[in-house]
Amino acid sequence: MHIEERWPCAACHNKRTVRFGTDIEYCFNCGHKWPRLSARSVFSEAELRRLTIYRRAVRGGFYTDDLPAVAAV
């Protein structure tokens, strides 16, 4: 048993859930139970390929959060 605060309940959206083993999630708030999904099942194969390409582009410096310098007028 492992208490999680990052996977909200699908029924009531409460963040405190518990994981039993590797396959069942349970909500402390409403009692809803659901099978635990693996991270790979959340995205389609095409989305995973796109995410991989995007991550490589960020690491390569093609995308950044830095704003370009603005010339003074």
N, C-alpha and C positions, 0 to 999 in steps of 0.2 A: 504494500500500500504506500502511495506517495502523494502528498498533497501538492496540487498545482495551483498557481494563481495567474497563469498566462493563457490557459485555454478556456474561454468562457463557455458556459452551458448553452447548448443549442436551443433550449426551450425558454429559459428565463434570463439568459445573458449574465448570470452571476459568474464572477471570475474565480471563485473558490470551488474547485472541483478536486476529486481524488481519483487517482489512477490505481486500479487493481491489476497487478501483474503488468502485462504488456498489451492487453487487448480491450479492457473495459474502463470507461470513464463514468464517474458518478457525481452528480451535483448535490452539494450539501443543502442548498436552498430549496429546491423543488423535488429532489429525489429522482430526477430524470437520469436514465442510463443510456449510453450509446457506445458502439464499438470505436476504439481508438483508430484513427486513420494514420497511416504513415505519411511523412512529409512529401514523399514522391507522388502520392495519389492526389494531392491537392492541385497540382499543375498537370496539364496535358504534356505530351512529349514535345509538341511544337513550342509551348510556353517555356519548357525547361531549356530547350535549345536557344531560344531568344534571350532568356535570362543569363545563360552562360556567355553568350556573345556580348551582352551588355556589360557584364562584370569584367570581361577581358578589356573592353573599351575603356571602362573607368580606370582600371589598373594601368592601362597604356597611356592615360592622360588625355584621351579624346573628350571626356566629360569631366567637369569639375564644378564645385560649388563656389569657387572664387569668381568674383565679379571682375570684369575687365576694367583697367584703369581708364578714367575719363579725363580727357585733356581739359585744362582750365581755359575758359573763354576770356 
